[in-house]
Amino acid sequence: MGQRLNLVHFHQVILFGAIFPRIMRDYFFTEKLNVGKYRKAKGMLMAGFLILSTYLVIWFLLEWVRNIEILFVFLASIGVFYGLANRSLISEAHKVISALERQGLEAGRKQLCYIVGRETQNLNEQQIRTAVLETLAENLSDGVIAPLFFYALGGVPAMMAYKMANTLDSMVGYKSEQFRQFGWFAARFDDVLNFIPARITAILMVLLSFSWRGLVYIFRYGHQHSSPNAGYAEAALAGILNCRFGGPNVYHGILVEKPCIGKTPRLITHTDFYKTCVLNFFTCLAFVGLICAYKII
């Protein structure tokens, strides 16, 4: 999915900032590894090393303190807290809407540029609101449901390994010429990891909203997104709200013609934003409940 520095990235920077700052991409990745021959192979080795190292470090740390129950619970809780991005997801989206409504179009454009990869300087109010809802839908999947999914499978170590993979996709998995070869594995591996969580997210969204149209849209539009995963949650939300996402946008100076998701080009309102935030919260809550039931069984 690596076209954007998404909302998930805000939480990832908090955790990985000390060991994986932007300077590694701008200097080490670009000048030391992303040069010369065998860029795909070097990118694959780099990604594999960082993802596996993250898993092993967290696993050994938790095993080391397992007999100290209070410390183990504290560290595991910290891991889960920083592994989820739902609070920052909604908070950053709210900043965009608030800036747009209180300070005007330019403020909304400026705030939006922090959370999406598309160029925002020429977007109108409708396009800004649409971008916020698309981002909320997509990041509900890879910022909330996917980390919880891997937590259910392998605990905090698996959750953190997934977050590292997702961070790599955000930082070097761009569909740009600079990282097209070096970031190929990071982007594809992130697609594989998010395949099941993306579809779980979409199904939970339509079930919780009792939206038949949302279910129809998942099958009709979910596969039309350039990403094999991002379109499913967006299609579900478009059906739930009876609106339309997608269409042309500019990324890194290049006009990208994205297919439309949905068929009702109506104005996006503040109520739509509020409904989406509530739906995000209850989707997260429902999946936590499913994980608890799975662990008990």
N, C-alpha and C positions, 0 to 999 in steps of 0.2 A: 504493500500500500504506500510505498515511500515517496509520495509526492509532496508531503506537507510536514511541517513541524506542528503536530497536532496538540490538542489539549492534554493528552496523556503525557506529553513530554514535560509539562510543568512538574508533575510528580516525579517523573523519572530523574530529572535533573537534581532534585532534592536528595535522592538516594545515591545515584551514581556520579554526582558532580565531582566528588573527590577523586574518583578513579577513572572517569571517562568524560572529562571536560571537552568543550568544543575545540580546544587547542589541539587535541589528539586528531580530530578530523582535519583541521586546517593545516596542521604541520606534519604530524607523524603519518597519518593515513595518506595525505596528498603527496608529501615530498619524499617519504621513505618507502611506502608500500605501493601506492597507487601510481606507479611509474614503470615504464619499461615493459618487459614481457611477462606473461603468466599472471595478469592482473586478476582474472577470475579465480585462479588457484590461490593466490595470496589473499584475496578477499574471503574465500571460503575458509582458509586456515585461520585467518584473523577472527572471523565470526565464531568459528567452532571453538577456538581457544577461549575467547571471552565468555561465551555462553556456558561452556563446560566449567570454566574456572568459577564463574558466579555460583553455579549449582554446588560445586564441591566446597567452596569457601563457606557458604551458608550452611551446608549440611554438616561439615566438620565443626563449625562454631556451635550449632545447636546440639550436636552430639556431645561436645565437650562440656556443656553446662546442663545436660539433661538431668543429672542427678540433683541439681540445685533448682528445685521446682519454681521458686519465685523468679529467678533470673531467666530460666527457660521460657516461662510464660511471658515475661516482659519482652524478651528479644523476639519471640514468635509474634507477639502482638504488634510490636513495632514494624516487623516485616510485613504483616498483613495490612497495617495502616498505610504504609508507604507503597504497598503493592496495588492499592486501589486508588482510582482517580475520580470517583464520582463527585466528591465535594468540590475539587478544583475544576472539574468539568463543568458543573452548573455555575460555579462562581465566576469563572472566566467568561462564560457565555452571557451571564447576567450583566457583566461589565460592558459588553458590547451593546446590548439592548439599552441599558441605562444611559450610556454615552450618546447613543443615537437619539433617544427620546428627550434627554435633558440638554444636551449641548449641540445637537445638530448632526448633519450628514458627515461633515469632515471628521468630527470626533468619533463617530461610529466607524468610519473607514479606518481611522488610525488604530482604534482598539481592535478591530477585526483582524488587522494584519499580523497581530501577535499570535493568532491561533489557527490561521489557515495558510495554505501554500499559494493560493491564487493571489493575483495582484488586486488590490482593493481601491486604488486611487480613483477609479472611474465608476465604481459600483453605485447604483441608486439604492434608495431605502429598501425596496422590495428585495433586491439582490443581497443586501446585507442580512436581512432577516432570514432569507432562504439559506444563506451560507451558514448561519448560526444553527439552524435546525438540522441541516445536513451533518454538521460537525457533531452536534449532540447525539444524533443517531449513530454515526459511524464510531464515535469514541465510546459510546455505551458498550459496544461490542469489544473493542480491543483495549479499552481502559478499565472496564469493570467486569464484564462477564467472562472474558478470556482469562484474566488473572485468577478469578474465582474457580474457573474450570480446572486450571492447572494446580491450584491449591488442593482441590478435591482429589486430583490424581496423585500428587506427589508432595503435598505439604508446602511449607514456605520455600524450601530450596527450588522446587519446580516452578513456583510462582515467580521467584526472583530471576530464575533463568529465562522464563518467558519475557519478563520485563526488559532484560538485557537484549534479547532478540528483537523486541519491539523498538527499543532505543536505537539499536543498530540500523534498523529499517528506516527510522526517522532521520538518522544522521548521514548515512551513506547509501541508503537504498533508493535514492532519488532516480527518477526517470530523466536523467540529464546525461549529456555526453561525458561529463567529467567522471561520474561514478557508474556509468552504464555497465562496465565490466567488473570493476572492483566491488560494487555494491550488489551485483546480480544475485549472489547467494543469500545475502541478508534479506533482500526483498522477497525472493522466492520462499525462503524458509519461514519468513513471517506469514506469507500467504498460507502455507501448509498449517502452521500452528493455529491460525485463526479460522480455518475452514469450518470446523464444527461449532466453535463458539459464536461465529457470525450467524449461523442458522438457528442456533438456540435462542440467541437474542431476538431475532425477528419473530420466531414463533411465540416466545413469551410476551412480546409487545402486543401482538394481535389477540392472544388469549386474554390478557389482562384488560384490554380495551373492548373486548367482545366485538371485534371488527372483522366482519366477513370480507369487506372490501380490502382490508389490509392483508388478509390471507391470500386473496386473489392476486393482489399486487406483488406479493413475494414471488409467486411463480411466474407472473407476467413480466416483471421488470427487474427482479433481483439479479439476474445473470447479465443484464445489459450494461452494467457499470464496467469501467476499465479494470477495476480491481475485481478479483474473483470472490471477494467477501463483502466489501463496503456497501454494495448495492442492496443487500438483503435487508439490513436495518433501515436504510433510507426508503426502500420500497414499502416496507411495513408502515413507517411513519407517514409517508405520502398517502397511503390508503386510509390510515386512521384519521388523518386530518382532512382528507379529500382535497389535496393540493398537488402541486407539481414541483419536482426538484430537477436538477441537472441543467442541461443546456450549455451554451458556449461560455468559457471562462479563459482568462489569460494566466498562464503559469510560466514564470521566468522569461517573459517577453514573447511567449509562443501562444497563439490562440488554439485552445483545445476544444473541439466540438464534442461535448459529452451528450449521450442520448438522454432524452427527457424521461424522468421517472414519475409516472402519474399523468393524468390527462386534464386536470382542472387548474388552469393558470390563474387562480384567484390571489388576492392580496393576503400576505401573511400578517397576522395581527399579534398583539401582545398576549391575547388569550391563547393563541397557538403555542407561543413560547412557554407560557405557564403550564399548559396541558402536557407539553413535551417534558418539562422538568419533573412534573408529578409522575408521569409515566416512567421516566428514567429511575426515579426513586423506588417505585413499586416493582419494577422489573428487577432491580438489584436485590430488593428485599425478598422477592419470590425465589430468586435463584439461590440466595443464602439459605432459605428454608428448604429448598430441594437438596442442597448439599448437607444440611444437618440431618435430614431424613435419610440420605444415602449413608452417612457416617454411622447413624444409629443402627440401620439395617445391616 
